[in-house]
């Protein structure tokens, strides 16, 4: 392994994780090559354009390309010749209704890279995979690489939050590497030496523990979200206020306030698929009862979508047919254009299927939403989307929506009715402006 300041890195897979990782490592001073089999994506990245929305990444990509420290390719032979450390950053989507992870992209990355490895090399997976995958891939890598066991594999899970990907890469809250190889540990430590010197914890574990870290974290966060949403269900029936309940709970430092925001629930490309894959893997290992609670976590999350639809239907008299409905939000969370398993679009599509004329507005995700849900109508501003609305639903808590002026919005709607699916608004303020306000878990 070459010295840290001269170590060259490849990033295999240039989706959200890969493109962000590549640009950030170049920013840290490494020479980086990004690889993807999608030529159109590589051409876009070479031109300095990111194929998704992530605050700050466009500027970082452009700067890294200009310095010459970052370039892109579709050639595995070029990557193997160039890099001393290879990071596997491909996707692991849900395979089928079983919820199991689809590992075809991870397997393809190893199968395509390994035959070109003719000198001692470190390969580190960052993708989220079922526990036990890394050990299988390590054997596969050594068997396929001309250098044999001198091609060593470790696993270092990523902890990026969409909307904060650049910050989370440059300033992670911990670094985990699963390996029993001093060479792998040395390479990963060199990659993040600046962060380690600044006090970021650096944990060395076995492969299996490293694989469990990310899915365990996501399972815990999903459970916390669904817990407060379960309390919202109880609060509505009992006449309580779940926002006040959440605040009271947050002062207990054993619980804390993060991820204790009641509302429409989680979506995206990580939490839903990861908890389902975790359950599927537990079943394969014969310990399914250990994670059976995650089935209810998933079910609570799905019920929030149905409840939001019910509240909106109640507000307009019990029937969506022929009504005009505005949905504010399409991305699964603000500061992202990711619409995978988006609660907002799920609710919008459901309401449209019940006969309403639904118009959606989102600051970043309109193009992706339009491709996935052509049955919906779209507007390019909040006011245009709300024009003539019988009810407005706030379903993604973008700052633009949280800061909306109820009096201005009132000038374009047909009826001043709003469903706050994220508990993002001040109900007193909106009611004082003449709006009928409803939210999950509140009277």
C-alpha positions in Angstrom: 0.0 0.0 0.0 1.3 3.4 -0.9 1.5 6.2 1.6 -1.7 8.0 2.5 -0.9 11.3 0.7 -0.3 9.4 -2.5 -3.1 6.8 -2.1 -5.4 6.8 -5.1 -9.0 5.8 -4.7 -11.7 4.3 -6.9 -15.4 4.6 -6.1 -17.4 1.9 -7.9 -21.0 3.0 -8.4 -21.9 6.7 -8.8 -25.4 6.9 -7.4 -26.1 9.0 -4.4 -23.5 7.4 -2.1 -20.8 7.0 -4.8 -21.0 10.4 -6.4 -21.0 12.1 -3.0 -18.2 10.0 -1.7 -16.0 10.6 -4.8 -16.4 14.4 -4.8 -15.8 14.6 -1.1 -12.7 12.4 -1.1 -11.3 14.6 -4.0 -12.1 17.6 -1.8 -10.0 16.0 0.9 -7.0 15.9 -1.5 -7.1 12.3 -2.8 -6.9 11.4 -6.4 -10.2 9.7 -7.2 -11.7 7.9 -10.1 -15.5 7.1 -10.1 -16.8 4.2 -12.1 -20.3 3.3 -13.3 -21.6 1.0 -16.0 -24.2 3.7 -16.9 -22.5 5.7 -19.6 -25.1 8.5 -19.6 -24.6 9.0 -15.8 -20.8 9.1 -16.3 -21.1 11.6 -19.1 -23.3 13.8 -16.9 -20.8 13.7 -14.1 -17.9 14.4 -16.4 -19.7 17.6 -17.4 -20.0 18.6 -13.8 -23.6 17.8 -13.3 -25.0 15.7 -10.5 -27.9 13.4 -11.6 -29.8 14.0 -8.3 -30.4 16.9 -5.9 -28.1 17.2 -3.0 -27.3 20.6 -1.5 -23.6 21.7 -2.1 -22.7 18.7 -4.2 -22.8 20.4 -7.6 -20.3 23.0 -6.5 -18.0 20.3 -4.9 -18.1 18.2 -8.0 -17.2 21.1 -10.3 -14.3 22.2 -8.1 -13.0 18.6 -7.9 -13.1 18.2 -11.6 -11.3 21.5 -12.1 -8.5 20.5 -9.8 -7.9 17.3 -11.8 -8.2 15.2 -8.7 -11.5 13.6 -9.8 -12.4 11.9 -13.0 -14.9 9.2 -14.2 -14.8 6.1 -16.3 -16.8 3.0 -17.3 -13.6 0.8 -17.6 -12.9 -1.6 -14.8 -9.3 -2.2 -16.2 -8.6 1.5 -15.9 -9.9 1.6 -12.3 -7.8 -1.4 -11.3 -4.6 0.1 -12.8 -5.3 3.5 -11.2 -6.4 2.9 -7.7 -4.8 1.4 -4.5 -8.1 1.4 -2.6 -11.5 0.5 -4.2 -14.8 1.5 -2.5 -17.9 -0.4 -3.5 -20.8 2.0 -3.4 -23.5 0.4 -5.5 -27.1 0.0 -4.6 -28.8 -2.9 -2.8 -32.5 -2.4 -3.6 -35.3 -4.6 -2.3 -35.4 -7.7 -4.4 -39.1 -8.8 -4.2 -42.0 -9.0 -1.9 -40.0 -11.0 0.6 -38.1 -7.7 1.4 -34.7 -9.4 0.9 -31.9 -7.3 -0.5 -30.9 -7.7 -4.1 -27.1 -8.1 -4.2 -26.7 -8.3 -8.0 -25.0 -5.0 -8.2 -22.6 -5.8 -5.4 -21.8 -9.2 -6.9 -21.3 -7.6 -10.4 -18.9 -5.0 -9.0 -16.7 -7.7 -7.4 -16.9 -10.0 -10.5 -16.0 -7.1 -12.9 -13.2 -5.7 -10.7 -11.5 -8.8 -9.4 -10.1 -10.2 -12.7 -8.1 -6.9 -13.2 -6.4 -6.9 -9.8 -2.8 -7.9 -10.5 -1.1 -6.2 -7.5 -1.9 -6.1 -3.8 -5.1 -4.2 -3.4 -7.7 -3.3 -0.8 -11.4 -3.4 -1.6 -13.8 -1.9 0.9 -17.6 -2.2 0.7 -19.7 0.7 1.8 -23.1 -0.6 0.5 -25.7 -1.8 3.0 -25.7 -5.6 2.8 -27.2 -8.5 4.8 -25.0 -9.8 7.5 -22.8 -12.6 6.2 -22.4 -11.1 2.7 -18.9 -9.6 3.2 -17.3 -12.9 4.1 -18.8 -14.5 0.9 -17.5 -11.6 -1.2 -14.1 -11.7 0.4 -13.7 -15.3 -0.7 -15.1 -14.5 -4.1 -12.7 -11.6 -4.6 -9.6 -13.8 -3.7 -10.8 -16.6 -6.0 -11.3 -14.3 -9.0 -8.3 -11.9 -8.6 -5.0 -12.9 -10.3 -3.2 -11.6 -7.1 -5.4 -14.1 -5.1 -5.5 -13.4 -1.3 -3.5 -10.3 -1.8 -6.8 -8.7 -2.9 -8.3 -8.1 0.6 -11.8 -7.0 1.4 -13.2 -5.1 4.4 -16.6 -3.5 5.1 -17.1 0.1 6.2 -20.8 1.1 6.3 -21.9 4.6 5.3 -24.1 6.8 7.4 -25.1 9.5 5.0 -28.4 11.4 5.4 -29.9 12.6 2.2 -29.9 16.4 2.2 -26.7 16.3 4.4 -24.6 14.0 2.4 -21.6 16.3 1.9 -21.5 17.3 5.5 -21.9 13.7 6.7 -19.0 12.5 4.4 -16.6 15.3 5.3 -17.5 15.3 9.0 -18.8 11.8 9.9 -19.9 11.1 13.4 -18.1 7.7 13.4 -16.0 5.5 11.1 -16.5 1.7 11.3 -14.3 -0.8 9.5 -14.9 -4.5 9.6 -11.7 -6.4 9.0 -9.1 -8.7 10.6 -6.4 -7.4 8.1 -3.9 -4.8 9.3 -3.5 -3.7 5.7 -7.2 -3.0 5.2 -7.4 -1.2 8.5 -4.3 0.9 7.6 -5.9 1.9 4.2 -9.2 3.0 5.7 -7.5 4.8 8.6 -5.4 6.7 6.0 -8.5 7.6 4.1 -10.1 9.3 7.1 -6.9 10.3 9.0 -8.0 14.0 9.0 -11.3 13.2 10.6 -9.7 10.8 13.1 -7.2 13.5 14.0 -10.2 15.8 14.7 -11.6 13.3 17.1 -14.0 11.2 15.0 -14.3 7.7 16.6 -12.6 5.0 14.6 -14.0 1.5 15.3 -12.5 -1.7 14.1 -14.8 -4.7 14.2 -15.2 -8.1 12.5 -17.0 -8.2 9.2 -20.3 -9.3 10.6 -20.5 -6.6 13.2 -19.7 -3.9 10.6 -22.5 -5.2 8.4 -25.0 -5.0 11.3 -24.2 -1.4 12.3 -26.0 0.4 9.5 -29.1 -1.8 9.5 -29.3 -1.8 13.3 -29.1 2.0 13.3 -31.8 2.3 10.7 -34.0 -0.2 12.5 -33.7 1.7 15.7 -34.5 5.1 14.0 -37.5 3.5 12.2 -38.7 2.1 15.5 -38.4 5.5 17.2 -40.3 7.2 14.4 -43.1 4.6 14.5 -43.3 4.7 18.3 -44.2 8.4 18.3 -46.6 7.8 15.4 -48.2 5.0 17.4 -48.6 7.5 20.2 -50.2 9.9 17.7 -52.8 7.2 17.0 -53.5 6.9 20.7 -53.5 10.7 21.2 -56.2 11.3 18.5 -58.6 8.9 20.2 -57.8 9.9 23.7 -58.0 13.7 23.0 -54.3 14.3 23.7 -51.7 16.3 21.8 -48.9 14.2 20.5 -46.6 17.3 19.9 -46.8 18.1 23.6 -46.3 14.5 24.5 -43.2 14.3 22.3 -41.7 17.4 23.9 -42.3 16.0 27.3 -40.6 12.7 26.3 -37.7 14.6 24.7 -36.4 16.0 28.1 -35.6 12.5 29.2 -32.0 12.1 28.1 -32.5 8.4 27.8 -35.0 9.1 25.0 -34.0 12.4 23.5 -36.0 14.5 20.9 -34.3 13.4 17.6 -36.5 11.3 15.4 -39.4 11.9 17.8 -41.4 14.0 15.3 -44.9 12.6 14.7 -46.3 12.8 11.2 -46.7 11.0 7.9 -43.8 8.7 8.6 -40.6 7.6 6.9 -39.9 6.7 3.3 -36.9 6.9 0.9 -34.4 4.3 -0.3 -33.0 3.3 3.1 -35.2 2.9 6.1 -38.1 1.0 4.5 -35.9 -1.4 2.4 -33.3 -1.8 5.2 -35.8 -2.9 7.9 -37.5 -5.3 5.4 -34.1 -6.8 4.3 -33.1 -7.1 8.0 -36.3 -9.1 8.7 -35.7 -11.3 5.7 -32.1 -12.0 6.7 -33.2 -12.8 10.3 -35.6 -15.3 8.9 -32.9 -16.9 6.8 -30.7 -17.1 9.9 -33.5 -18.7 11.9 -33.9 -15.8 14.3 -37.0 -14.2 12.8 -38.7 -13.7 16.2 -35.9 -11.4 17.3 -37.0 -8.8 14.7 -40.7 -9.5 14.5 -41.4 -6.1 16.1 -40.1 -4.5 12.9 -43.2 -5.8 11.1 -45.4 -3.6 13.3 -42.9 -0.7 12.9 -43.4 -1.0 9.1 -47.2 -1.4 9.6 -47.5 1.7 11.8 -45.6 3.7 9.2 -47.9 2.6 6.4 -51.0 3.4 8.5 -49.9 7.0 8.8 -50.5 7.4 5.1 -54.0 6.0 5.3 -54.8 8.2 8.3 -53.6 11.3 6.4 -55.9 10.4 3.5 -58.8 9.9 6.0 -58.3 13.3 7.7 -58.3 15.1 4.3 -61.5 13.2 3.3 -63.2 14.2 6.5 -62.3 17.8 6.0 -64.0 18.0 2.6 -67.2 16.1 3.6 -66.3 12.5 3.1 -65.9 12.2 -0.6 -62.9 13.1 -2.9 -64.8 12.7 -6.2 -64.7 15.9 -8.2 -62.7 17.8 -5.5 -59.5 19.8 -6.1 -56.7 18.8 -3.8 -53.2 20.3 -3.4 -50.3 18.3 -2.2 -47.2 20.2 -1.1 -44.3 17.8 -1.4 -43.2 14.9 -3.5 -39.8 13.9 -2.2 -39.7 11.6 0.8 -37.9 14.3 2.8 -36.9 18.0 2.3 -33.5 18.9 0.7 -33.8 15.9 -1.6 -35.4 14.9 -4.9 -35.6 11.2 -3.9 -39.1 9.9 -4.4 -38.5 6.3 -3.5 -41.3 5.0 -1.3 -42.4 8.6 -0.8 -45.2 9.0 1.7 -46.3 12.2 0.0 -46.7 10.7 -3.5 -48.3 7.6 -2.0 -51.0 9.8 -0.4 -51.3 12.0 -3.5 -51.8 8.9 -5.8 -54.3 7.4 -3.4 -56.4 10.5 -3.3 -56.3 10.8 -7.1 -57.5 7.2 -7.4 -60.5 8.2 -5.3 -61.6 10.7 -7.9 -59.9 14.0 -6.9 -58.1 16.4 -9.2 -54.7 16.4 -7.4 -51.9 18.9 -8.1 -48.5 18.4 -6.6 -45.7 20.9 -6.1 -42.2 20.2 -4.8 -39.1 22.5 -5.0 -36.8 19.7 -6.3 -38.6 16.5 -7.1 -41.1 17.4 -9.8 -39.3 15.8 -12.7 -38.9 12.5 -10.9 -42.4 12.6 -9.6 -43.9 13.3 -13.0 -42.1 10.3 -14.5 -43.2 8.0 -11.7 -46.8 9.3 -11.3 -48.1 10.7 -14.6 -51.6 10.4 -13.3 -51.1 13.4 -11.1 -51.0 17.1 -12.0 -48.0 19.3 -11.3 -47.4 22.9 -10.7 -44.2 25.0 -10.6 -45.0 27.1 -7.6 -46.9 26.7 -4.3 -49.5 29.3 -5.2 -50.1 27.8 -8.6 -50.5 24.3 -7.0 -53.0 25.7 -4.5 -55.2 27.5 -6.9 -58.8 26.5 -6.5 -58.0 23.9 -3.9 -60.7 22.4 -1.6 -58.0 21.2 0.7 -54.2 21.6 0.9 -52.0 18.8 2.3 -48.5 19.6 3.5 -46.6 16.3 3.2 -42.9 17.1 2.8 -41.6 19.7 5.3 -39.6 21.9 2.9 -38.7 25.3 4.5 -40.8 27.0 1.8 -43.9 25.2 3.1 -43.1 25.6 6.8 -42.7 29.4 6.2 -45.8 29.7 4.0 -48.0 32.8 4.6 -51.5 31.5 5.3 -53.1 34.9 4.3 -51.3 34.8 0.9 -52.3 31.2 0.3 -55.9 32.0 1.2 -56.1 34.3 -1.8 -55.9 31.4 -4.3 -57.6 28.4 -2.6 -61.3 27.7 -2.8 -61.6 26.6 0.8 -59.2 27.4 3.6 -58.5 23.8 4.8 -55.1 22.4 5.5 -53.8 19.0 6.6 -50.4 19.3 8.2 -49.0 15.8 7.6 -45.6 16.7 9.2 -46.7 18.8 12.1 -44.6 21.5 10.6 -46.9 24.5 11.0 -48.1 26.6 13.9 -51.8 25.7 14.3 -52.6 28.8 16.3 -51.3 31.1 13.5 -53.1 29.2 10.8 -56.4 29.1 12.6 -56.1 32.8 13.4 -55.9 33.4 9.7 -59.2 31.6 9.1 -57.9 28.2 8.2 -59.4 24.9 9.3 -56.3 23.1 10.5 -55.8 19.4 11.0 -52.7 17.3 11.9 -51.8 13.8 12.8 -52.1 13.2 16.6 -53.7 16.5 17.4 -57.2 17.6 18.0 
